[in-house]
Amino acid sequence: QDVIDLIHSHNLKAGLAISPETSSSVITEALGNSADLLLVMTVRPGHGGQKFMPECLEKVKDLRERFPGKNIQVDGGVGPGNACQCAQAGKCFTH
């Protein structure tokens, strides 16, 4: 939270990223509400040429349900064959 506050104090946007091995639950309500965007990595960071990991889309769904107005992005292996899946996972839900 302190890092997000510091970034915001410089009139910059702050984002949080989680790797495929990290549960979306590590993004608490406070952190998720403070961050300007949430990024779900759909490949392991730092290793080129990997295939998209569709199991990561469950994290996108969870974050969308918990943070309906938040900018949620995915990164890694996204292309014409799976972009629609990513968009569908981040679709806004109404309760």
N, C-alpha and C positions, 0 to 999 in steps of 0.2 A: 504494500500500500504506500509506503514511504517513497518508493521509486516512482510509482505512478503520480503521486502528488508532486514530486520534484519535476518530472517531465511536464506536467500541466502548469507548474509555476513559470515555466519558460515559454508558455503559450504554444506548446507542441502537443500532438496527439500521442497517446500511449496505447499499445496493444499487448495482448498476452497470447503466447503461442504454446501449444502442447504437442508433444511428439506422439507417435503411434502407441508407445508403451505407457503413456501417461493417461490416467483416468480423467475424464472431464469433471469429476467431482472435486479435483484440486482447485478448480476455479470456484471460489466461494461466492456467495451472493454479494458481499462487499467488493471483492476484487472485480467480479464480472460487471457490476454496476458502475464501477469507477473507470474501467478501461474503455477506450473508444472503439476498439475492435477486438475480436477474438479470432484466433487463427488455429485451425486444426490441421496439423501436418498429416498428409496421407501417404507419405513415404518417410523413411528414416533420414533425418537431416544429415547432410555431409556425404552421402553415398550416391553418386550419379547413376543414371540409367535404371532406376528401380521401377517396378510396376506399382501402379495405384493399389492401395490397400482398402478395399470397400468396407471392411469391418470398422474403419474409422468413422464412417458416416453415422453410426449410432451416437457418436459424440456430438456430431453436428445437430442431430435431432434433440439430444438432451439439452444442449446449450440453447437451441431455439425455443424449446419449451420453457426454460428457466429465464431466458432473456429475450423476450419476443421482439423488442425494438432495437436490439443490438446488431451492429455490423459484424456478421460472422463469415469468415472466409476459409477456404481450403487451399492447400498448396502441395503439389507433388504428384506427378503422373496424371494430371487432369487433361483430358483431350476430348475429341468428338465422341468417343465411345462411352464416356462416363460423365460428361458435364451435366447431362440431364439428371442423372442420379444425385449428383452433388446439389443441384438446384432443388430437387424434390426433398432431399433431406433437410434443407434449410428453409423450406416453405413455412410461412407463418401459420401457427395453430391458433385457433380460438377456443377459449374455455367457456 
